[in-house]
């Protein structure tokens, strides 16, 4: 089967959308399918070109058997709705212009959370006269409302109308949470054309491992209990909550050996570092971004992972992808995300939830795990035992079956 896949993020970018797409399509290629990725020059999350790339009108490369077509886009840091929207729109326009010059596939895929990528995929479906499948990773107009766009604005209402037309035009829809499917059905989208394919864990990268002794030494973490946040430092993550928790812990003698480690980059990283310096938080470390292939090494130095999102109703429908990586690493979590993610953590008993943006509750969660070794071991074992249920290989196969349904091809 020939698959044309539109995505705004792709390796060497290492965020969740890039990882999910790559880990799916590389398996499809190994199974004998032809995949062409249409994306832009890698620049997320700093809004700066990665080394070795140029922001050209059209450039191609082959990555693990995947043909990658990179198009020009307006590149800007993830620092506000306006600049990000210009970035998204420019990629959409470039992809729509490029569509007639791409080889005709059997099926087309467009993936969010970059909403306008879906518009480009739908246009390509029209140009090529081929069916398309919509992969929904985010209810996008709702997500930009969560970081500042007014629900009453004309722009928001226009985006919602466009969103509904995309859902209706797609032959199949794949969503990453059961909450997303429920929302779409409530909005009138037929449930029988929606499939749930959650995020998962790539066991070739993420497995339980001992703490990396060299990294522990280099980071001065010997004899420390390490609670860590690994991922994007963005507007949606409200990471000042973690800094407030660190400040509270400094005043507690029983938590003097606890360190909060930040690994990653994003629009708010500099601001967060300045806040930590201003409050003289000596129990906080910022490491900046690390290569995708090195992430597991940094996961290994953690005793517990903190997963956190802003306190808004939108995020009750999401499951952060790093939760699956933590399972693969056998790493307990402190989860500051309400809704479906919390239900998963409680159902599998792989961590402790706390209310989003509640620093005091986060401190109490850290204190509980720091003092209760038996609980820590039980959570580790549960995470390790649960992880195979979310094996990326099996999930990639499920999504391939949805592509079969959309295209009318029988996958062999």
Buried (B, 14 or more C-beta within 10 A) or exposed (E): BBBBBBBBBBBBBBBBBBBBBBBBBBBBBEEEBBBBBBBBBBBBBBBEEEEEBEBEEEBEEEBEEBBBBBBBBBBBBBBEBEBBBBBBBBBBBBBBBBBEEBEEBBBBBBBBBBBBBBBBBBBBBEBBEBBBBBBBBBBBBBBBBBBEBEEEEEEBEEBBEBBBEBBEBBBBBBBBBBBBBBBBEEEEBEEEBBBBBBBBBBBEBBBBEEBBEEBBEEBEBEEBBBBBBBBBBBBBBBBBBBBBBBBBBBEEEEBEEBBBBBBBBBBBBEEBBEBBEEBEBEBBBBBEBBEBEBBBBBBBBBBBBBBBBBBBEBBBBBBBBBBBBBBBBBBBBBBBBBBBBBBBBEEBBBBBBBBBBBBEBBBBBBBEBBEEEEBBEBBBBBBBBBBEEBBBBEBBBBBBEBBBBBBEBEBE
